[in-house]
Amino acid sequence: MNYLHIAIQLDWALILEKLLLIVVVVSVSLLVAMYSTYAERKVAGALQDRPGPNRAGPFGLLQPVADAIKLFFKEEIIPSHANKALFVLGPALAMLAAVMTSAVIPWGSKMVIGGREVSLQVADVNVGMLYIFAVVALGIYGVMIGGWSSNNKFSLLAALRGASQNISYELSMGLSIIALVFVSGSLSLKDIVVVQQVNGWNVLYQPLGFLIFIVCAFAECNRTPFDLPEAENELNFGYHQEYSSMKLGFYLFSEYINMFMSSIIMSTLYFGGYDIPFFKEAQSTMNPNLLAVLGFAALMAKSFAFIFIFMWVRWTIPRFRYDQLMNLGWKKLIPLSLINMLITAAVVLWLAK
């Protein structure tokens, strides 16, 4: 009976630990997404020789808070001709899918709290990459449901564009990941980071795969030059044309969370995740909690660099025509990713002999 009681206590401790980690991860994701809107306007201002937001708070730092309050208090309008249940479900599903991606990401090495090892990963599943692809595929339903339920032709056309774009570029992204799995030998993100700590970052072994992955990430996040589902000059406001208040806010926030998660995933898969470069010898003797904090800081620094690239490209490159977007996905990236996968397989087999 005592052993059973101890086991139940340990289970509750694990549940509380995971719940706390989920709250922290979701809070960090929302905070980064909120201030990505501020950073994007500042980057745009710098590239266009203007100050950007500078009125709400010192240096305009309260501008995202002002925007959130504005969206929260704006009138919520549901069109009379819309399917009301699906109209509400669309943005909720988009937001849920965006946040769920974070569950399998290793945010740092283990911490020791009260004599107990705490993993900075919500779920270390051995098919982490398959989970991410499943959640990304789920996110497109939020776009499709929102566009269709609005009963607006522009919203529906934008949703169809978004769905076909995501399907097209997920193929190339998946093939680039297969080549990465050949190198790492695992689908677990934790294992992929550990292999990189030993053998060096995957970007050194898979430069073409990384290039394909980052192009596909731009397309999956509907970021310029792949923002065809939100092309204002063709489709008005895009698939969330009929949305207002926090439903619109959920769609806008989910895009920035997706951008943050894409940056974290690229950092994890190709740039060592929480691995700190040129710091190998000191890590073995360092306090594990301090090492975990430094690893988390390294991961965030890498992801912020990718977020800056997302923003830089948006204000530098014009969007493609839709036929150019499809030609790039089907006629360029898929053949390149297949060639990369075959070459990687051949090299891995040759080295294994």
N, C-alpha and C positions, 0 to 999 in steps of 0.2 A: 504493500500500500504506500509506503514511504517513497519507493522508487517511482511509482506512478505519479505521486504528488509532485515530485521533483521534475519529472518529465513534463507535466502540465505547466509548471512554473516556467520551465525553459521555453516551451512553446509560446506562452504568453509574452515572454521577454523578446522572442524573435518576432512575434507579430507586432509588438509595440515599436521595436527597432525598425521594421520595414515600413510601418505606417509613418513614423517620424521621417524616415528617409524619403518616402513618397511626397510628403508635405514640403520638405526642403527642396526636392528636385523640381516639383511643379512651381513652387514659389520663385525659384531661380529662373526657370524657363519663362514665366510670365514677366518677371522683372527685366530680363534681357530683351524679351520681345517688346516690352513697353519702351525701353530706352533705345532700342534699335530704330524706332521711328524718329526719335530725337537725333540719333547719330546720322541717320540717312539724310535728314534735312541739313545737318551741319556739313556733311560731306558734299552734298549738292551745292550748298552755299559756297564752300571753299573752291569747288571746281568751276563755279559760275561767278566767282569774284563778288560775293555778297555775304552778309553775316549769318544768315539763317535765323532760327528762333533765338530771340534775345530779350523778350519782354517778361515772360512768366517766370519769376524767380531769378536768382543770380545766374548769369550766362544762359538764361532760358531753360534751366534744368527742370523747372516745374511744368514745362510745356506738355510732356506726355500725361502728367496728372490732370492738367486742364482739359486735354483732349478726352481722357477717359471719363471725367465728370460730365463733359458735354454730351458724349455718346449715351451715358447712363440716363441723363435727364431729358434727352430728346424724345419727342412723341413717337410711340411705337405704332406703326401702321402695318396692318395685314390686309392686302388687297382682297376685295370681296370675291373675286373670281379665282383666288388661289386655293390650293388644297392645304387647309390650315394645319393639319397634323404634320404633314411632310414639310411644310414651310418652316415650322418650328424645329423639326428634326434635322434639317440640312445643316445649319450652322453649328448645332450641338455636335453632330457627328464629325464635322470638319475639325472642330476644336478638340474633341475627344481623341481622334486619330493622331492629331499633331502631338498631344501630350503623351500618349501611350508609347510613342517611339522611345522615350527616355528610360523605359523599364529595364532594358537589357544593356544599357550603356554603363561601362565601368568608369565611375567618376574619379577614382583614385585607388590607391592601395589600401590595405586594411588598417583600421585604427584599433587601438586597445583602450577600452573604456571600462573602468571598474573590474579589471582583470578579464574582460570578455572581448574577444576579437569581433569587430564590427566591419562587415564588408560594405564598401561604398558602391554597391550595385543592388538594385531592387531585386532582380532575378538573373542569376547566372545560368541560363539555359544553354544546352549544347548546340542548339540550332538558332542562335541569336539573330544571324543574318536573315534566315527564313522568316523569323518573327517580324523583323523590320520590313521586309518586302510585303508581308501579309497586311501589316498596319498601313503601309503606304498605299496599297491597293484599296484598303477600306476607306482611306481619306477621299478618294475620287468619288465615292458614293455621296459624300457630303456636297460636292460640287454639282453632281448630276441631279441629286434630289432637290437642291436649292434652285437650280435652273429650271427643272421641269415643273416643280410645284408652283412656281411663280405665275405660270400660264402667260408668260411674256415671250414673244418670239426671239427677241434679242438675248434674253437670259438663256433660253433653250439652245440657241446657236452657240453661245459662249460655252455652255456646259458640254455640248458635243465636242467642241474644239478641245476643251480641257481634257475630256476623257480620252479622245483619240491621241492627243499629245502625250499623255501619261503612259498609255499602253505602248506607244511607239518607242519611247525612250527608256521604259522599264526593261525592255529586251536587251538593249545595249548595256545598261547598268548591271543587269543580272549576269551577262556574259563576262563583264569585267570582274565581277565578284568571284565567278568560278575560277578565273585565272589566279585571283588572290588566294582562294582556298587551296589551290594546288601548291602555292608557296608556303602558306601558313599551316596547312594540314588540319584546319578546324574551322567550324562555323561559329564557334563561341567568340564573342568579342573580347572576353577576358583572355582567352588563350592566344588570340591574335596579338594582343598587346604584349603578353609575356614573351612570345616568339620574337617580337621586334626588340624587346629589351636585350635579348641574347644575340640576335643575328643582325640587328640594324633595321632601320625603318623600311617599310615595304615600298615606299616611293622610289627607293634606289633600285629595287628589283622589278617594279611595275610602273615605270614612268608613263607608258602609253595607256595602261589601265587606269592610272590616276587621272590622266587628261580626259579620257572617255567618261570616267565617273563624274568629274566636276562639271562637264558639259551637260550630262544627263541630270545632275542635281539642279542646275539652272532651269532646265525644262520641267522637272518635277515640281519645283517651287513656283513655277509660272513667273519667273523673274526675267527682266529684259536680258537678252533680246528674244526671249521665248514667252513674252507676256501676251500672246495672241488671245487667250480667253478674256482678257481685260482691255482689249484694244479700243480705247474710247472713240477714236475716229471712225471705227467700223461698227462697234456693238454697244455704243453708249457706255454704260458703266460695267458691262460684263454680266457674269452669271448672278451677281448679287444686286442687279439693277433695282429690284423692288424692295430691297431690305433697308431697314432704318434702325436707329437706336442700337441696343447692345447686340441684336442679331447681326447687324452689319459689323459691329465691333468684333464679334466672334470670328467672322470670316477674315477680317483684316488682321486680327491677332494671330489666327491660325497660320496665315502666310508667314508672318515673322517668326513664329515658333518653328515652323518647318524649315525656315532658313537657318535658324540657330541649331536645330537638330541635324540638319545636313552638314553644317560646319563641324559639329561635334563628331559625327560619324566619319567624315573625311579625315579629321584629326586622329581618330581612333584607328581607322583601317590603314592609313598610309603614313602617318607621322608619329606613330608610337603612343598615341593617346596621352596618358598621364606620365609617360616616360620623360625624364628630364635629361636632355643631352649634355655630354661632357661632365657628368656628375656621378659616374658609376661607383667609384671607390668610396666616396663619402656616404653613399646611400646605405652601405652595409653596416655602418656604425651609428647611423643617425636614429634619433627617436622616431618610432613608427608613426606617431601622430603628426609630428612636424613633417615627416616625409610625405604623408598622405595629403596634408594641406598644400605643400609645395607642388605635389603632383597634380592636385586639382587646379592650382593656379596656372601650371604649365598647360594643362588641357584647355582652360578657359582662354589663355593667351593665344594658343593656336587657333581656337575657334573664332576669336575676335578678328584675327588676321583674315580668315576666310570670309567673315561677315563684311569686312571692309572691301574685299575683292568683289563680293556680290554687289555692294553699293557702288563701287568704282565703275564696274561694268555697266550698271544701269544708267549712269549719267555720262557714259562715253560712247556706247555702241547703239545704233538705232535698231529697232525690232525688225525681224525677218518678215517677209511675206509668208503666207501659210504654206505655199507650195515649196518654198525654200526650206522651211522648218521640217516638212515631211521628207524631202529629199535628203537632208542632212541626217535625219534619224535612220531611214531605211536603206539608203544607198551609200552612206559614208560610215556612220558609226557602227552599224551592225557588222559589215564586212571587216572593219578594223578590229572590232572586239573579238570576232571569230579568229582572225589571224593571230591576235595577241594571245588568245586562249590556247590555240594549237602550238604556237612557239613555246609558250610557258610549259605546256604538258610535255613537249619533246625535251626541253632542257631539264625538267624535273626527273623524267625517266632516265635521261643520260647520266645525271649526277647520282641517281640511285644505284646504278650498276657498279 
